[in-house]
């Protein structure tokens, strides 16, 4: 074999060797890519599976946990039985008279002949219901103007007073849902320290945060409640910070937006909504004299309806 042929054969062998080596490298790279892709797919599948498990557990836990409702709630409202708990202040207008006093002067005078006989009847207590959102400026105005006379009427048994915490302005606190959390906090106090509900309700309104602000945190709401001097501060703090009654506050609001109990299909349209013996007050929120006159008028009407007509009897 000539030297040229030998050189050509050697060159061909080297090319074959280089080609074979390149193919081997390519094959190894392909296997590495397959392994890498497979690993990434396995990791992704595992991640999705973990997320699915977490979501399923969260949803099932939420679904299995019953919504807590306050035990002493009446038609989603809290009846005020003590207006002195927590040292409620005396700010507010002093309006003379009470619903009961006005009605008690309305006893008909009997005719001399024949002598009528009437059954003594006490004036019925006026039912006052206040639907309040703790971020509503109108709710604050009404409370500041009327708190003192409301307290006096309750103390004198001239009126029953019920507050209904609702959350219509939940979207007005930069995503913190302050209106909802405050309503739930009020329910916590009503449940665990009912004698201090009126004081806490008053504090929430007097110290009301600005609309479109973050509002108070749950810890700050708990501190505000404890500042009233209530009993069982640890239980109340835990209830507020765990938002135990937030879900209840939302459903109570939804019910009020559909229909108010004891009315002929009326629904909550704004806060505050004040009902006196089922009749809505539409006067000035910050005028206690106007509200007092409205209450006295409703009380007088109720008294006349409740007082039996004297039955004439023959004179002896």
C-alpha positions as MATLAB code, in Angstrom:
seq = 'XXXXXXXXXXXXXXXXXXXXXXXXXXXXXXXXXXXXXXXXXXXXXXXXXXXXXXXXXXXXXXXXXXXXXXXXXXXXXXXXXXXXXXXXXXXXXXXXXXXXXXXXXXXXXXXXXXXXXXXXXXXXXXXXXXXXXXXXXXXXXXXXXXXXXXXXXXXXXXXXXXXXXXXXXXXXXXXXXXXXXXXXXXXXXXXXXXXXXXXXXXXXXXXXXXXXXXXXXXXXXXXXXXXXXXXXXXXXXXXXXXXXXXXXXXXXXXXXXXXXXXXXXXXXXXXXXXXXXXXXXXXXXXXXXXXXXXXXXXXXXXXXXXXXXXXXXXXX';
ca = [
       0.000    0.000    0.000;
       1.339    3.408   -0.941;
       1.916    6.130    1.620;
      -0.968    8.195    0.165;
      -3.413    5.354    0.670;
      -2.163    4.848    4.217;
      -2.679    8.511    4.982;
      -6.179    8.502    3.529;
      -7.113    5.436    5.578;
      -5.801    7.050    8.761;
      -7.706   10.250    8.062;
     -10.909    8.278    7.460;
     -10.472    6.397   10.726;
      -9.949    9.650   12.621;
     -13.093   11.163   11.098;
     -15.051    8.067   12.031;
     -13.709    8.198   15.553;
     -14.545   11.911   15.894;
     -18.023   11.295   14.460;
     -18.630    8.415   16.853;
     -17.430   10.461   19.795;
     -19.700   13.381   18.790;
     -22.644   11.013   18.554;
     -21.853    9.657   22.013;
     -21.706   13.199   23.438;
     -24.977   14.067   21.728;
     -26.602   10.945   23.100;
     -25.413   11.756   26.605;
     -26.756   15.314   26.272;
     -30.091   14.017   25.032;
     -30.323   11.598   27.961;
     -29.448   14.440   30.353;
     -32.144   16.635   28.864;
     -34.707   13.855   29.167;
     -33.712   13.198   32.772;
     -33.838   16.939   33.587;
     -37.237   17.368   31.982;
     -38.555   14.283   33.715;
     -37.263   15.530   37.057;
     -38.835   18.945   36.566;
     -42.124   17.337   35.612;
     -42.031   15.119   38.695;
     -41.257   18.128   40.919;
     -44.056   20.152   39.311;
     -46.533   17.299   39.751;
     -45.487   16.882   43.367;
     -45.845   20.639   43.991;
     -49.311   20.690   42.459;
     -50.258   17.665   44.542;
     -49.089   19.369   47.732;
     -51.039   22.535   46.874;
     -54.129   20.468   46.129;
     -53.822   18.705   49.478;
     -53.417   22.010   51.332;
     -56.388   23.604   49.539;
     -58.546   20.543   50.101;
     -57.631   20.471   53.800;
     -58.327   24.183   54.183;
     -61.676   24.013   52.421;
     -62.750   20.892   54.266;
     -61.684   22.376   57.584;
     -63.640   25.554   56.878;
     -66.654   23.599   55.760;
     -66.583   21.326   58.773;
     -66.206   24.209   61.237;
     -69.667   25.514   62.125;
     -70.288   29.260   62.112;
     -70.311   30.582   65.664;
     -73.302   32.676   66.679;
     -73.669   34.660   69.917;
     -75.907   32.852   72.380;
     -77.714   35.949   73.641;
     -78.516   37.521   70.285;
     -82.158   38.361   69.514;
     -82.985   38.571   65.807;
     -79.334   39.525   65.176;
     -79.491   42.312   67.757;
     -78.257   42.839   71.310;
     -80.655   44.206   73.897;
     -79.022   46.763   76.192;
     -79.659   45.760   79.785;
     -76.963   47.836   81.497;
     -76.006   51.342   80.390;
     -73.636   51.981   83.308;
     -71.106   49.211   82.768;
     -67.640   50.417   81.942;
     -68.253   53.932   83.164;
     -70.004   55.307   80.110;
     -69.546   59.069   79.864;
     -72.376   61.571   80.155;
     -71.703   63.543   76.983;
     -74.736   64.299   74.889;
     -77.738   66.547   74.900;
     -79.980   66.629   77.935;
     -83.554   66.513   76.717;
     -86.227   66.746   79.388;
     -89.040   64.221   79.456;
     -89.309   60.559   78.630;
     -91.555   58.489   76.388;
     -93.345   57.072   79.412;
     -93.826   60.459   81.055;
     -95.444   61.923   77.983;
     -97.886   59.088   77.698;
     -98.817   59.094   81.369;
    -100.399   62.559   81.015;
    -102.812   61.349   78.366;
    -105.349   59.591   80.628;
    -108.863   60.603   79.494;
    -110.965   62.557   82.003;
    -114.228   60.695   82.769;
    -117.574   62.387   82.381;
    -119.462   63.172   85.624;
    -122.613   61.323   84.530;
    -122.580   58.407   84.122;
    -119.428   57.593   86.096;
    -116.971   55.651   83.864;
    -114.741   52.903   85.214;
    -111.349   52.454   83.533;
    -108.710   49.775   84.122;
    -105.368   51.374   85.126;
    -102.833   50.906   82.355;
     -99.116   51.702   82.453;
     -97.577   53.203   79.363;
     -95.823   50.486   77.325;
     -92.070   50.794   76.904;
     -91.037   52.117   73.522;
     -88.998   49.722   71.404;
     -85.946   51.460   69.905;
     -83.809   49.512   67.440;
     -80.570   50.906   66.028;
     -78.771   49.296   63.073;
     -75.205   50.554   63.324;
     -72.059   50.250   61.221;
     -68.983   51.185   63.232;
     -67.431   52.916   60.221;
     -70.550   54.961   59.472;
     -70.194   58.666   60.292;
     -73.980   58.932   60.593;
     -73.964   56.183   63.208;
     -71.390   58.142   65.168;
     -73.415   61.359   64.930;
     -76.554   59.662   66.193;
     -74.740   58.033   69.111;
     -73.005   61.226   70.232;
     -76.226   63.223   70.108;
     -78.568   60.701   71.705;
     -76.498   58.490   73.991;
     -77.454   60.305   77.187;
     -81.199   60.346   76.633;
     -81.156   56.757   75.406;
     -79.412   55.791   78.649;
     -81.992   57.642   80.730;
     -84.923   56.031   78.927;
     -83.451   52.560   79.466;
     -82.736   53.319   83.138;
     -86.319   54.523   83.611;
     -87.726   51.452   81.824;
     -89.377   53.872   79.409;
     -87.736   52.227   76.412;
     -86.042   49.038   75.334;
     -82.889   49.598   73.318;
     -81.401   47.089   70.894;
     -78.301   47.572   68.746;
     -77.745   45.596   65.569;
     -74.062   45.631   64.480;
     -73.872   45.345   60.696;
     -71.061   45.573   58.170;
     -72.156   47.569   55.148;
     -68.847   49.453   54.781;
     -66.499   46.460   54.829;
     -64.903   47.567   51.554;
     -64.096   51.042   52.919;
     -60.986   50.163   54.946;
     -58.169   49.398   52.488;
     -58.860   45.678   52.499;
     -58.709   45.209   56.290;
     -62.491   44.641   56.545;
     -62.659   46.894   59.592;
     -66.427   47.287   59.519;
     -66.878   43.508   59.616;
     -64.220   42.960   62.283;
     -65.648   45.705   64.501;
     -69.134   44.203   64.272;
     -67.687   40.826   65.217;
     -65.814   42.414   68.121;
     -69.045   43.959   69.397;
     -70.622   40.498   69.289;
     -67.702   39.125   71.327;
     -68.332   41.673   74.090;
     -72.089   41.103   73.954;
     -71.485   37.381   74.329;
     -68.817   37.305   77.033;
     -69.412   40.594   78.894;
     -72.976   41.704   78.075;
     -73.088   44.352   80.820;
     -70.308   46.201   78.971;
     -71.737   45.989   75.476;
     -73.260   49.471   75.634;
     -69.935   50.939   76.802;
     -67.958   49.196   74.059;
     -70.537   50.112   71.428;
     -70.207   53.732   72.521;
     -66.389   53.564   72.459;
     -66.358   52.107   68.938;
     -68.457   55.011   67.696;
     -66.746   57.789   69.634;
     -63.289   56.603   68.574;
     -64.372   55.796   65.038;
     -61.532   55.680   62.481;
     -61.676   57.561   59.205;
     -63.452   56.018   56.242;
     -60.969   54.547   53.727;
     -58.360   54.093   56.460;
     -57.101   50.736   57.764;
     -59.077   51.137   60.969;
     -58.029   49.440   64.195;
     -56.307   46.062   64.271;
     -57.899   43.164   66.115;
     -55.445   43.668   68.976;
     -56.410   47.332   69.205;
     -60.103   46.448   69.182;
     -59.486   43.989   72.009;
     -57.593   46.639   73.984;
     -60.480   49.077   73.469;
     -62.926   46.498   74.781;
     -60.787   45.685   77.817;
     -60.450   49.409   78.565;
     -64.154   49.489   79.448;
     -63.281   47.464   82.547;
     -65.162   44.358   81.487;
     -64.866   40.981   83.178;
     -63.052   38.098   81.504;
     -60.594   40.158   79.428;
     -58.627   37.105   78.228;
     -61.712   35.426   76.810;
     -62.847   38.629   75.121;
     -59.387   39.287   73.663;
     -59.171   35.770   72.238;
     -62.657   36.060   70.746;
     -61.851   39.360   69.031;
     -58.376   38.429   67.797;
     -59.622   35.100   66.432;
     -62.533   36.896   64.714;
     -64.888   34.327   66.190;
     -68.049   36.180   65.153;
     -66.928   37.776   61.878;
     -68.803   35.194   59.802;
     -71.906   35.708   61.911;
     -71.673   39.495   61.394;
     -71.576   38.985   57.630;
     -74.597   36.684   57.554;
     -76.494   38.980   59.933;
     -75.812   41.880   57.573;
     -76.983   39.830   54.602;
     -80.206   38.997   56.427;
     -80.828   42.644   57.277;
     -80.316   43.617   53.641;
     -83.033   41.148   52.711;
     -85.614   41.951   55.379;
     -85.717   43.392   58.889;
     -87.553   41.332   61.506;
     -90.794   42.781   62.778;
     -91.402   44.930   59.707;
     -93.633   44.550   56.690;
     -90.852   43.606   54.320;
     -88.613   46.608   55.055;
     -84.899   46.070   54.473;
     -81.704   47.748   55.614;
     -80.719   50.478   53.154;
     -78.118   52.424   55.131;
     -76.740   53.100   58.588;
     -77.782   54.136   61.014;
     -81.308   52.905   60.584;
     -83.379   53.695   63.671;
     -86.769   52.113   64.239;
     -89.132   53.227   67.018;
     -91.937   50.715   67.508;
     -91.211   49.621   63.949;
     -91.432   53.141   62.479;
     -88.274   54.452   60.873;
     -86.849   57.733   62.119;
     -85.961   59.983   59.186;
     -85.113   63.190   61.035;
     -81.760   64.782   61.793;
     -79.282   62.339   63.269;
     -77.480   64.977   65.329;
     -80.589   66.656   66.763;
     -81.574   64.928   70.034;
     -84.617   67.154   70.549;
     -86.070   66.161   67.190;
     -85.450   62.496   67.904;
     -86.942   62.832   71.404;
     -90.077   64.420   69.961;
     -90.374   61.597   67.451;
     -90.044   58.999   70.204;
     -92.575   60.806   72.399;
     -95.067   60.976   69.537;
     -94.716   57.272   68.797;
     -94.996   56.487   72.515;
     -98.138   58.590   72.827;
     -99.728   56.799   69.872;
     -98.855   53.447   71.439;
    -100.331   54.534   74.758;
    -103.666   55.567   73.277;
    -103.884   52.294   71.369;
    -103.096   50.298   74.516;
    -105.495   52.201   76.818;
    -108.966   50.604   76.903;
    -111.990   52.802   76.307;
    -113.774   53.495   79.622;
    -117.050   51.662   79.939;
    -119.892   53.815   81.337;
    -121.739   52.344   84.290;
    -125.028   53.573   85.754;
    -124.664   56.008   88.649;
    -125.822   54.624   91.950;
];
